């Protein structure tokens, strides 16, 4: 059968048949849903409902450096014990205070000596000097000078008493410990000092009363001097 060119009639028939055929292969142009929305919907569908629980957290007891577990001391004995422990007098401090006490005594002796000299001269100028000088068979000027210097000497001797009183008042918190250390110190001096009867010009007694000791190292040096004195005594004998 020979091929014939399509006519207008056959084209119209084919247009009637094709819509039914093409309707099954039609494409949908609806907008797709986003992936995040699909995931959220799927996960929300899969997620099981969780019941709410009332959870309470306890605050831990944190101790700071300023807090103390033990209660503060209320008795007076504990406070006095801590004060005495903090103000304990050691040997080096004892020797320093001893040296300071000597300066107090020396300064007060100078002051009281000058004051005694001035006071004696003031008393002599206001009193009847003829009556006082007539009782002493010496030159009046020498007599007046001796009386004036005697008043100054009395003031000098009274100086250590005044200086010690001032020192004890200034360092009254160490007074009891100072007395105890003083007794122990002189007990050691009396025990280890040498016999002065064996002294000589070539071997004098080294600080018999320990007045030059001003520290613990000075006390050790004093002990060495005592041993050296005994060695020299045995050598010369």
Buried (B, 14 or more C-beta within 10 A) or exposed (E): EEEEEEEEEEEEEEEEEEEEEEEEEEEEEEEEEEEEEEEEEEEEEEEEEEEEEEEEEEEEEEEEEEEEEEEEEEEEEEEEEEEEEEEEBEEEBBBEBBEEBBEBBEBBBBBBBBBBBBBBBEEBEEEEBEEBBEEEEEEEEEBBEEBBBEBBBBBBEBBBEBBBEBBBEEBEEBEEBBEEBEEEBEEEBEEEBBEEEBBEEEBEBBBEEBEEBBBEEEBEBBEEBBEEBBEBBEEEE
